[in-house]
Structures are given as structure tokens and as C-alpha cells.
Amino acid sequence: MVAGVVSQIMAARSPNVFRLEGALPAASVYQPTLFMHMLRDGRTAAMVEENQELLHSSGVRAEQYLLEPLPVNKSFFSDRIEEVPPSLSERLHHVLQDGGFLDHEHYLAYDPR
């Protein structure tokens, strides 16, 4: 049985994603949910707020954990993804930097979406 949901860096576009088939009453229809999203992502934050309000109004615990920005250094990807070798991580960093996606401190300069 599912004891809860952790939604990482996203919100649900439809409240039906929280539903369990055939579960009643409302408090058992939805699962307790933890939303983990990026501090600077206003678009996702707005959707998380809507999702959280829906869950709270149904008597379900829903919390948020805000993720601080991280600098994208040369080893950013290889430090986090086992399958990414350091040479590829460094190339990805250079592509982001040369493309103007990173600021002078190596943080994302803007939302690349």
C-alpha cells in the first residue's frame, strides 16, 4: 500500500493524479504528499500551491520543501548521475556556459524551458 507521495520538481496539472481508484471517503482518496520544488521556479510553485490547497481541503496532509539553487560546475552531472563520465559532465557545463544559460557564478541565468 502507498503511504504517501513525493513529487519532485513538479506539480499535478489535474487533481485526478492524486486519486486512488475506489477509495472513499475523501481523506482516503488522496495520499499525503510532499512537494519538492525549486525556490526560483515560480510557475511550478503556483501549481504546487493549487495542489496543496486541494489536498488540504480534502483533509490530506500536504507539505512543501523548497530546493535551493545549485551552481552547475564542471562535475555537476557526473557527481549526481553515475552513468555520466566526468568528461561528458565537463562538456555539458561548457555547452551551458557558452550558450549563455549560466551566470558568472555558474547558476542557471534563466529558466531554459
Backbone bond lengths (Angstrom), bond angles and torsions (degrees), N, CA, C in turn:
res aa  C-N    CA-C-N  psi(-1)  N-CA   C-N-CA  omega(-1)  CA-C   N-CA-C  phi
1 M - - - 1.466 - - 1.526 109.15 -
2 V 1.300 115.76 142.34 1.455 122.10 178.39 1.526 109.10 -79.04
3 A 1.344 116.46 127.60 1.462 120.73 -179.50 1.520 111.97 -96.14
4 G 1.328 117.38 -14.57 1.449 121.28 -179.64 1.511 110.73 175.78
5 V 1.317 115.05 174.21 1.460 122.35 -177.48 1.517 108.57 -126.00
6 V 1.339 116.95 137.20 1.458 121.95 170.27 1.519 106.23 -114.63
7 S 1.309 115.94 116.02 1.458 122.11 179.68 1.518 107.81 -102.64
8 Q 1.333 116.14 110.68 1.460 120.69 -174.52 1.521 110.81 -99.79
9 I 1.322 115.16 118.89 1.457 125.52 176.12 1.522 112.25 56.21
10 M 1.327 116.72 39.40 1.456 120.14 175.46 1.523 110.29 -164.52
11 A 1.304 113.84 163.86 1.457 121.83 173.09 1.521 106.57 -128.61
12 A 1.314 116.06 167.52 1.460 120.72 179.69 1.522 109.66 -89.29
13 R 1.314 116.52 132.03 1.470 120.49 175.97 1.521 111.10 -75.20
14 S 1.337 117.00 -26.10 1.456 122.23 179.27 1.522 109.22 -125.06
15 P 1.329 117.91 134.65 1.468 119.48 178.63 1.524 112.42 -65.29
16 N 1.327 117.96 -16.66 1.462 120.29 -179.56 1.525 112.59 -63.85
17 V 1.316 117.49 -19.39 1.456 120.44 179.47 1.529 111.00 -64.65
18 F 1.318 117.91 -22.62 1.458 121.86 -179.79 1.531 112.83 -86.15
19 R 1.310 117.49 -10.30 1.468 121.51 -173.53 1.524 112.57 -76.88
20 L 1.319 114.74 143.47 1.466 121.94 168.89 1.516 107.10 -105.28
21 E 1.299 117.49 128.56 1.465 121.39 -178.28 1.530 111.54 -57.46
22 G 1.327 115.79 127.88 1.456 122.01 174.09 1.512 116.26 74.80
23 A 1.318 117.92 5.90 1.469 120.10 -177.52 1.524 110.28 -88.14
24 L 1.322 117.19 134.59 1.458 124.81 175.51 1.521 107.41 -143.85
25 P 1.291 121.16 153.62 1.460 131.05 -6.90 1.532 111.71 -75.63
26 A 1.353 114.24 -169.76 1.464 120.27 -173.19 1.522 113.32 -53.02
27 A 1.320 117.79 -42.59 1.462 119.84 -176.96 1.522 111.98 -61.80
28 S 1.332 117.64 -23.96 1.457 118.87 178.35 1.534 111.85 -99.09
29 V 1.333 117.27 -5.30 1.463 120.87 178.41 1.530 109.82 -73.43
30 Y 1.304 116.24 -38.27 1.454 121.69 -178.09 1.519 110.47 -106.50
31 Q 1.308 116.13 150.81 1.459 121.96 178.94 1.530 109.89 -96.76
32 P 1.343 118.72 148.08 1.465 120.19 171.48 1.530 108.15 -54.64
33 T 1.312 116.00 139.80 1.470 120.21 -172.18 1.516 111.13 -134.66
34 L 1.326 114.97 137.12 1.454 122.37 172.20 1.524 107.50 -114.49
35 F 1.315 116.07 120.82 1.468 121.69 177.10 1.519 108.68 -97.71
36 M 1.310 116.93 121.47 1.459 121.98 175.34 1.522 106.07 -110.63
37 H 1.328 116.34 116.03 1.456 118.10 -178.85 1.517 110.69 -143.25
38 M 1.321 114.98 163.88 1.462 121.26 -173.80 1.530 111.12 -77.41
39 L 1.302 114.29 135.72 1.465 122.95 -177.18 1.527 112.28 -53.81
40 R 1.322 118.15 -40.20 1.463 121.22 -174.28 1.528 113.81 -90.24
41 D 1.328 118.56 2.16 1.469 121.62 -177.54 1.523 109.73 -94.05
42 G 1.325 115.72 86.93 1.466 121.60 -176.98 1.515 113.83 -64.58
43 R 1.315 117.18 -34.51 1.473 120.92 -179.06 1.528 110.34 -64.14
44 T 1.334 116.32 -48.40 1.464 119.35 178.73 1.522 110.46 -66.87
45 A 1.329 117.62 -39.28 1.466 121.29 179.91 1.524 111.24 -57.75
46 A 1.324 117.41 -40.89 1.471 120.78 179.52 1.530 110.83 -64.36
47 M 1.332 117.00 -41.53 1.469 119.82 178.94 1.523 111.20 -69.58
48 V 1.323 116.85 -36.33 1.467 120.42 177.08 1.526 109.81 -62.75
49 E 1.331 116.96 -42.10 1.470 120.49 178.09 1.528 110.46 -57.67
50 E 1.332 117.33 -44.82 1.472 121.12 178.71 1.525 110.78 -62.43
51 N 1.338 116.12 -45.99 1.469 120.57 178.95 1.519 110.93 -60.46
52 Q 1.334 116.38 -43.88 1.455 121.08 -177.97 1.529 110.41 -64.35
53 E 1.325 117.73 -41.60 1.465 121.32 178.02 1.525 111.00 -61.61
54 L 1.337 116.93 -42.41 1.467 121.10 178.43 1.524 110.04 -60.54
55 L 1.314 116.52 -47.56 1.458 119.91 -178.74 1.523 111.24 -64.76
56 H 1.332 116.95 -44.37 1.475 119.95 178.84 1.530 110.76 -61.26
57 S 1.330 117.28 -41.32 1.470 120.21 -179.16 1.526 111.61 -67.01
58 S 1.328 116.71 -18.54 1.467 121.59 176.84 1.524 111.76 -95.34
59 G 1.348 115.85 6.14 1.452 119.85 178.61 1.516 114.51 79.02
60 V 1.316 116.01 21.04 1.469 120.97 -176.88 1.523 109.99 -108.34
61 R 1.311 115.62 137.15 1.460 120.29 177.86 1.527 109.55 -69.69
62 A 1.331 115.17 131.03 1.461 122.33 176.82 1.515 108.01 -144.80
63 E 1.312 115.96 127.20 1.461 121.56 -177.56 1.522 109.98 -127.40
64 Q 1.335 115.15 165.59 1.461 121.95 177.53 1.521 109.64 -123.76
65 Y 1.306 115.41 143.79 1.460 122.15 171.95 1.519 106.25 -129.18
66 L 1.321 116.11 117.83 1.466 120.47 -176.90 1.520 110.68 -89.08
67 L 1.317 115.75 131.32 1.457 122.61 -179.46 1.521 109.58 -94.95
68 E 1.311 116.11 123.96 1.465 121.92 178.66 1.532 109.75 -70.98
69 P 1.325 117.23 150.71 1.462 119.83 176.84 1.527 110.88 -64.68
70 L 1.322 115.73 148.53 1.459 122.66 176.42 1.521 109.18 -120.83
71 P 1.318 117.65 141.14 1.468 118.55 175.15 1.528 110.12 -70.17
72 V 1.302 115.99 141.65 1.462 121.80 177.89 1.524 107.37 -93.66
73 N 1.338 115.39 89.49 1.459 119.42 178.71 1.528 109.80 -88.89
74 K 1.312 117.12 -176.78 1.466 121.03 -174.77 1.527 113.38 -63.99
75 S 1.318 117.46 -27.69 1.466 120.30 -179.12 1.537 112.53 -102.20
76 F 1.313 117.15 11.20 1.464 121.80 -175.84 1.532 112.22 -51.88
77 F 1.320 117.30 -51.16 1.459 121.27 -175.04 1.526 111.87 -76.03
78 S 1.325 118.04 -42.82 1.471 120.54 -178.98 1.530 111.56 -69.64
79 D 1.322 118.21 -27.09 1.464 120.85 176.65 1.526 111.79 -69.97
80 R 1.322 117.32 -23.50 1.454 121.44 -173.06 1.525 114.40 -110.54
81 I 1.331 116.51 -22.90 1.460 120.61 -175.55 1.524 108.17 -124.42
82 E 1.302 116.02 111.34 1.462 121.47 -175.01 1.525 112.90 -55.49
83 E 1.331 116.56 -35.98 1.464 120.72 -176.39 1.532 113.97 -77.39
84 V 1.311 117.74 -8.08 1.467 121.02 -179.62 1.529 108.95 -96.02
85 P 1.343 116.72 112.94 1.466 118.88 178.70 1.531 111.22 -72.55
86 P 1.324 117.32 156.76 1.474 120.60 -179.72 1.532 113.44 -54.69
87 S 1.318 118.31 -36.05 1.474 120.27 -179.55 1.529 111.45 -63.96
88 L 1.338 117.54 -40.31 1.467 120.69 178.03 1.525 110.08 -70.02
89 S 1.319 117.37 -40.48 1.460 121.22 178.42 1.526 110.43 -58.09
90 E 1.325 115.82 -43.25 1.460 120.29 179.12 1.528 110.92 -65.19
91 R 1.319 117.30 -40.54 1.475 120.32 177.82 1.528 111.26 -64.11
92 L 1.338 116.55 -42.40 1.469 119.93 177.83 1.526 110.86 -61.04
93 H 1.316 116.41 -42.04 1.464 120.65 177.62 1.523 110.30 -58.96
94 H 1.322 116.86 -45.83 1.466 120.40 -179.07 1.523 111.76 -64.66
95 V 1.319 117.40 -39.16 1.470 120.65 177.81 1.527 110.38 -61.83
96 L 1.326 116.36 -44.78 1.464 119.73 178.78 1.526 111.02 -64.61
97 Q 1.307 116.25 -42.11 1.461 120.60 -179.89 1.530 111.11 -66.70
98 D 1.335 117.12 -48.49 1.464 121.15 -179.34 1.528 112.42 -65.79
99 G 1.337 116.35 -27.82 1.460 120.81 179.04 1.515 113.57 -82.34
100 G 1.339 117.33 -1.73 1.459 120.70 178.75 1.517 114.16 80.59
101 F 1.326 116.99 15.97 1.464 120.18 -179.42 1.521 112.83 -82.44
102 L 1.345 117.85 -17.23 1.457 121.53 -177.99 1.520 110.66 -112.18
103 D 1.338 115.36 143.57 1.462 118.95 176.05 1.537 109.29 -84.14
104 H 1.329 116.99 -174.02 1.471 120.72 -175.58 1.534 113.19 -67.16
105 E 1.342 117.62 -16.01 1.470 121.27 177.03 1.530 111.74 -101.17
106 H 1.327 116.83 7.51 1.467 124.62 177.69 1.526 114.33 74.81
107 Y 1.325 117.55 18.85 1.463 121.36 171.65 1.519 107.67 -88.79
108 L 1.343 116.76 155.63 1.462 119.08 174.25 1.526 108.41 -58.12
109 A 1.316 115.58 129.35 1.462 121.07 -177.73 1.517 111.12 -76.95
110 Y 1.329 116.77 -28.62 1.473 122.03 179.35 1.510 107.81 -160.32
111 D 1.308 116.39 168.58 1.447 122.57 179.65 1.528 108.77 -71.57
112 P 1.319 118.81 114.42 1.467 120.52 -174.62 1.527 114.01 -73.37
113 R 1.343 117.80 -4.18 1.465 118.52 177.83 1.499 109.90 -68.02
